[in-house]
Amino acid sequence: MNGVSGRMGYRQHLVRSILAIREAGGVELSDGTKVQVEPILVGRHEDKLRELAERHGLEHYTTNLDEALADDRWEIYSDFLVTKARSAAIRKAIAAGKAIYTEKPTAESFEDSLELARLATEAAIKNGVVHDKLYLPGLLKLRRLIDSGFFGRILSVRGEFGYWVFEGDWHPAQRPSWNYRAEDGGGIVVDMFPHWNYVLENLFGRVESVYSRVVTEIPERVDEHGQPYAATADDAAYGIFELAGGITAQINSSWTTRVNRDELVEFQVDGTHGSAVVGLFGCKIQPRNATPKPVWNPDLKNEIDFDSTWVEVPDTEDNVNGFRAQWEQFIRHVAEDAPHPYDFLAGARGMLLAEKGLESHRTGTRIDLPEISVDGVPSDAAQAQDSVVAEN
């Protein structure tokens, strides 16, 4: 587990996933047996690793990634490093023949992300990229609504994500400063568009084009040491995505907005037969035969209580932490070749959307997204990237 002392690596991957799996006795396989997991913590600071190991009763930690990769005891390499450090470490893990499970984005560029997918395929190693939001209770309910035909023909998706990240001067920031420096791999497009890609393509359809507006709203922030720095990365992005099947998706992403909704991210899905508003946990619906009939009249106060016309979808299943759920799926993938479709190529598609979103902003145009494979992309897209790849 490389980078486990970071916020995401520690809270979601170590504590809420791997340690929770250990405490439960391991991951149950299809034959009813269980496979247990043993982590080795990897990082740059031995004192931090030692403190984490002692806190959780763990035996293994090291600052030497090469030694850990050379040790046959460790079958899976997992990566939670800052984005700019990830690709080099993953390449080492591929060369060592490890199964790999990583946070996204897998690299700083689409070209590099696609190359990692090629290398992993050539090495015939199992690989996976975090798609945590697909495992959350709200989106699982949405998946069931889609599969049941509740929406009829889906027309559109609207998403609102974000919250106010304090600048760090009079009140400490709740996100690390590198997130706001482009030179360190920061930016909300690179961070969030890969999420939106896998949410959209797995629930509604492949993203075929993007039009976006990208902004740095807060030009100066204060870092963890109280030092002002220039915020060179985007902190807000407004995107319109055309999906396969004619669905239009609009998603606003912002670290400079104050929340007036039930959850930090919410999606509204409108269809001919019904609509839903979905967050990480909640899901409420309005079928067409229970849809109110408002009439626009600015001279009269509206008398409809719109909130009361929605019905909350009940919890019918016990859902574990989304990160843990995907970890368990990936461990089954390694242990018994169970399906796990969220691989490095899926990660590359997410990075492609991020790059095309930034290109759309720079050019002020709608940008088409090619279909990709580990063998390459269509030649017209390849030329646009000024890269030489095999034609799909």
C-alpha positions in Angstrom: 0.0 0.0 0.0 2.0 3.0 -1.3 1.0 6.4 -0.1 -1.1 5.1 2.7 -0.2 8.0 5.0 -2.2 10.4 2.8 -5.8 11.3 3.6 -7.5 9.1 1.1 -5.0 6.2 1.4 -5.3 6.1 5.1 -9.0 6.7 5.7 -10.6 4.9 2.8 -8.1 2.3 1.7 -6.3 1.2 4.9 -8.8 1.8 7.7 -12.2 1.4 6.0 -11.2 -1.2 3.5 -8.2 -3.4 4.2 -8.3 -3.3 8.0 -12.1 -3.8 7.9 -11.6 -6.8 5.6 -9.1 -8.2 8.0 -11.3 -7.8 11.0 -14.1 -9.6 9.1 -11.8 -12.6 8.5 -11.0 -11.9 4.9 -12.9 -11.9 1.6 -15.3 -14.7 0.9 -14.8 -16.5 -2.4 -17.3 -18.3 -4.6 -16.7 -21.7 -3.0 -17.4 -20.3 0.5 -13.7 -20.1 1.6 -12.1 -16.9 2.7 -8.8 -15.3 1.6 -7.2 -13.0 4.2 -5.2 -9.9 3.4 -1.9 -8.7 4.9 -0.7 -5.2 4.2 2.7 -3.7 3.9 2.8 0.1 4.3 5.1 2.0 1.9 6.0 5.6 2.0 8.8 8.2 2.2 8.7 8.8 6.0 9.6 5.9 8.2 8.4 7.6 11.3 4.9 8.1 9.9 4.8 4.5 8.7 6.0 3.2 12.1 3.3 5.2 13.9 0.6 3.9 11.6 1.8 0.3 12.0 1.9 0.6 15.7 -1.5 2.3 15.9 -3.2 -0.6 14.0 -1.0 -3.5 15.1 0.6 -4.1 11.7 3.9 -5.8 11.3 5.2 -4.6 7.9 6.3 -1.2 6.6 9.1 0.1 4.5 10.4 3.2 2.7 12.0 1.0 0.0 9.4 0.4 -2.8 11.8 -1.5 -4.9 12.5 -4.1 -2.1 8.7 -4.5 -1.5 8.1 -5.1 -5.2 10.9 -7.6 -5.4 9.4 -9.6 -2.5 7.1 -12.4 -3.7 5.0 -12.2 -0.5 3.3 -9.1 -1.8 1.0 -10.0 -4.7 -0.9 -6.7 -5.1 0.5 -3.3 -5.5 -1.9 -0.5 -4.5 -1.2 3.2 -5.2 -2.5 6.3 -3.4 0.3 8.7 -4.2 -0.1 12.2 -5.5 -1.0 12.1 -9.2 2.4 13.2 -10.6 4.2 10.3 -8.7 1.8 7.5 -9.7 2.8 6.5 -13.2 6.5 5.9 -12.4 5.6 3.7 -9.4 2.9 1.8 -11.4 5.5 1.1 -14.2 7.8 -0.5 -11.6 4.9 -2.6 -10.3 4.1 -3.8 -13.8 7.7 -4.7 -14.4 7.6 -6.7 -11.1 4.6 -8.6 -12.3 2.3 -7.5 -9.5 -1.5 -7.2 -9.7 -2.2 -3.5 -9.4 -5.1 -1.6 -7.9 -4.8 2.2 -8.0 -6.5 5.5 -7.3 -7.3 7.6 -10.3 -6.2 9.3 -12.4 -3.7 6.6 -13.3 -1.3 9.2 -14.8 -1.0 12.9 -15.6 -1.9 12.5 -19.2 -4.2 10.4 -21.4 -1.2 9.2 -23.4 0.6 8.0 -20.3 -2.6 6.4 -18.9 -3.1 4.5 -22.2 0.5 3.4 -22.2 0.0 1.9 -18.7 -3.0 0.0 -20.0 -0.9 -1.3 -22.9 2.0 -2.3 -20.6 -0.4 -4.1 -18.1 -2.0 -6.0 -21.0 1.3 -7.0 -22.4 2.5 -8.2 -19.0 -0.8 -10.1 -18.5 -1.3 -8.7 -15.0 -4.6 -8.0 -13.3 -5.2 -4.3 -12.9 -8.0 -2.1 -11.5 -8.8 1.5 -10.9 -10.9 2.9 -8.1 -14.6 3.5 -9.2 -15.9 4.0 -5.7 -19.0 6.0 -6.4 -20.6 3.2 -8.3 -20.7 1.2 -5.1 -22.4 3.9 -3.0 -26.0 3.3 -1.8 -27.5 6.2 -3.7 -26.0 5.1 -7.0 -26.8 1.4 -6.4 -30.4 2.5 -6.0 -30.1 4.5 -9.2 -28.7 1.4 -11.0 -31.8 -0.6 -9.9 -34.2 2.1 -11.1 -32.5 2.1 -14.5 -32.5 -1.7 -14.7 -36.2 -1.8 -13.8 -37.2 0.6 -16.6 -38.5 3.2 -14.1 -37.4 6.2 -16.2 -38.8 5.0 -19.5 -36.5 6.8 -22.0 -33.8 8.7 -20.1 -33.6 12.3 -21.4 -31.0 14.1 -19.3 -28.7 14.0 -16.2 -27.9 17.1 -14.1 -25.2 16.9 -11.5 -24.0 19.3 -8.8 -20.8 18.5 -6.9 -18.7 20.6 -4.5 -18.4 22.6 -1.4 -16.4 25.6 -0.1 -12.7 24.7 0.4 -11.3 27.3 2.8 -8.5 29.4 1.5 -6.2 28.6 4.4 -5.7 32.1 5.7 -8.2 32.7 8.6 -9.4 29.1 8.6 -7.4 26.0 7.6 -8.1 24.4 4.3 -9.7 21.0 4.3 -7.9 19.8 1.2 -4.1 19.7 0.6 -2.5 22.6 -1.2 -1.1 20.5 -4.1 -4.7 20.2 -5.3 -4.6 23.8 -6.3 -1.2 23.8 -8.1 -1.3 22.6 -11.7 2.5 22.0 -11.6 1.8 19.4 -8.9 -1.0 17.6 -10.7 -3.8 19.6 -9.1 -7.1 20.8 -10.6 -10.7 19.9 -10.3 -11.0 18.7 -13.9 -8.2 16.2 -13.5 -9.7 15.2 -10.1 -13.4 14.9 -10.9 -13.9 14.4 -14.7 -12.5 10.8 -14.4 -15.2 10.2 -11.8 -17.9 11.6 -14.0 -16.7 9.5 -16.9 -17.1 6.2 -15.1 -20.4 7.3 -13.5 -21.9 8.3 -16.8 -20.6 5.5 -19.0 -21.5 2.8 -16.5 -25.0 4.1 -15.7 -26.2 5.9 -18.9 -23.8 5.5 -21.8 -20.4 6.3 -23.2 -19.4 10.0 -23.2 -19.2 11.0 -26.9 -18.4 14.7 -26.5 -17.7 17.4 -24.0 -18.1 21.2 -23.8 -16.7 22.8 -20.7 -15.9 26.1 -19.0 -13.0 25.9 -16.5 -12.1 28.6 -13.9 -9.6 29.4 -11.2 -12.0 31.3 -8.9 -9.5 31.8 -5.9 -6.1 32.8 -7.4 -4.2 32.7 -4.1 -4.4 30.3 -1.2 -2.3 29.6 2.0 -0.6 26.2 2.4 -0.2 23.9 5.3 2.8 25.9 6.6 0.9 29.2 6.6 2.7 30.4 3.4 0.7 32.1 0.6 0.9 30.5 -2.8 -0.5 31.1 -6.3 -3.4 28.8 -7.1 -2.5 27.8 -10.6 -5.0 24.9 -11.0 -8.7 25.2 -11.8 -11.1 25.0 -8.8 -14.4 25.1 -10.7 -15.6 23.4 -13.9 -18.9 23.4 -15.7 -19.4 20.6 -18.3 -21.9 19.5 -20.8 -21.5 15.9 -21.9 -23.3 14.2 -24.8 -23.8 10.5 -24.2 -24.5 7.5 -26.4 -28.2 7.2 -27.1 -28.9 10.9 -27.2 -28.7 11.6 -23.4 -27.4 15.1 -22.3 -25.6 15.4 -19.0 -24.6 18.6 -17.3 -22.3 18.5 -14.3 -21.0 21.4 -12.2 -17.9 20.8 -10.2 -16.7 23.4 -7.7 -14.5 23.9 -4.6 -15.8 27.4 -4.4 -19.5 26.9 -3.8 -21.6 26.8 -0.6 -23.9 23.8 -0.3 -27.7 24.1 -0.4 -28.7 20.5 -1.1 -28.9 17.3 0.9 -25.5 15.9 -0.1 -22.2 17.1 -1.5 -23.0 15.6 -4.8 -26.5 15.1 -6.3 -27.7 13.9 -9.7 -31.1 14.5 -11.1 -32.1 12.0 -13.8 -35.2 12.9 -15.9 -37.0 10.4 -18.1 -40.3 10.1 -19.9 -41.8 7.9 -17.2 -40.2 9.4 -14.1 -37.4 11.3 -12.5 -35.0 10.7 -9.6 -32.7 12.8 -7.4 -29.7 10.8 -6.2 -26.9 11.5 -3.8 -24.2 9.3 -2.3 -26.8 7.8 0.0 -30.3 9.2 -0.7 -32.5 8.5 -3.6 -35.9 10.0 -4.2 -38.2 9.5 -7.1 -41.2 11.1 -8.9 -43.2 8.9 -11.3 -45.1 10.6 -14.2 -48.5 9.7 -12.7 -47.5 11.6 -9.5 -45.9 14.6 -11.2 -47.5 18.0 -10.2 -48.7 20.4 -12.9 -47.2 23.8 -12.2 -48.2 26.8 -14.3 -45.8 29.7 -14.7 -47.3 32.9 -13.3 -44.9 35.4 -11.8 -47.8 37.4 -10.4 -49.0 34.6 -8.0 -47.1 32.9 -5.2 -46.6 29.2 -6.0 -48.7 27.0 -3.7 -47.2 23.6 -4.6 -44.9 22.0 -2.0 -42.6 20.4 -4.6 -40.4 18.6 -2.0 -43.4 16.7 -0.7 -44.2 15.3 -4.1 -41.1 13.1 -4.1 -40.9 9.6 -2.6 -37.8 8.4 -0.9 -36.5 5.0 -2.1 -36.1 2.8 1.0 -32.9 0.9 1.9 -33.5 -2.7 1.0 -29.9 -4.0 1.2 -27.0 -3.7 3.6 -24.3 -1.8 1.8 -20.7 -1.7 3.0 -18.3 1.2 2.4 -17.9 1.7 -1.4 -14.1 1.6 -1.3 -14.2 -1.7 0.6 -16.8 -3.2 -1.7 -14.6 -2.6 -4.7 -11.5 -3.8 -2.9 -13.3 -7.0 -2.1 -14.3 -7.3 -5.8 -10.7 -6.8 -6.9 -9.3 -9.3 -4.4 -11.8 -11.9 -5.8 -10.5 -10.9 -9.2 -7.0 -11.7 -8.2 -7.8 -14.8 -6.1 -10.2 -16.6 -8.4 -10.5 -14.5 -11.6 -13.9 -13.1 -10.7 -15.0 -10.2 -13.0 -13.7 -6.7 -12.4 -14.3 -4.5 -15.5 -12.8 -1.3 -14.0 -9.3 -1.6 -15.4 -6.5 0.7 -16.6 -8.3 1.2 -19.9 -11.3 2.5 -17.9 -8.9 4.8 -16.1 -7.5 6.0 -19.5 -11.0 6.9 -20.7 -11.4 9.0 -17.6 -8.2 10.9 -18.3 -9.2 11.3 -21.9 -12.4 13.1 -20.8 -10.3 15.3 -18.5 -7.9 16.3 -21.2 -10.7 16.9 -23.7 -12.6 19.0 -21.1 -9.5 21.2 -20.7 -9.1 21.4 -24.5 -12.8 22.4 -24.9 -12.2 25.3 -22.5 -9.0 26.4 -24.3 -10.7 26.3 -27.7 -14.2 27.3 -26.8 -15.5 24.4 -28.8 -17.3 21.1 -28.3 -14.8 18.2 -28.4 -15.6 14.7 -29.6 -14.2 11.7 -27.7 -13.0 8.7 -29.7 -13.5 5.2 -28.6 -10.2 3.8 -27.4 -8.6 0.4 -26.8 -5.2 -0.7 -25.6 -4.2 -1.0 -29.3 -4.8 2.8 -29.8 -7.4 5.3 -30.8 -8.8 6.3 -34.2 -6.2 8.0 -36.3 -8.0 11.4 -36.4 -7.9 11.6 -32.6 -4.3 10.4 -32.6 -3.3 13.3 -34.9 -5.1 15.7 -32.7 -3.0 14.5 -29.8 0.2 14.7 -31.8 0.9 11.2 -30.7 1.7 8.1 -32.7 -0.5 5.1 -31.8 -1.9 2.2 -33.7 -5.2 2.6 -35.5 -8.1 0.9 -33.7 
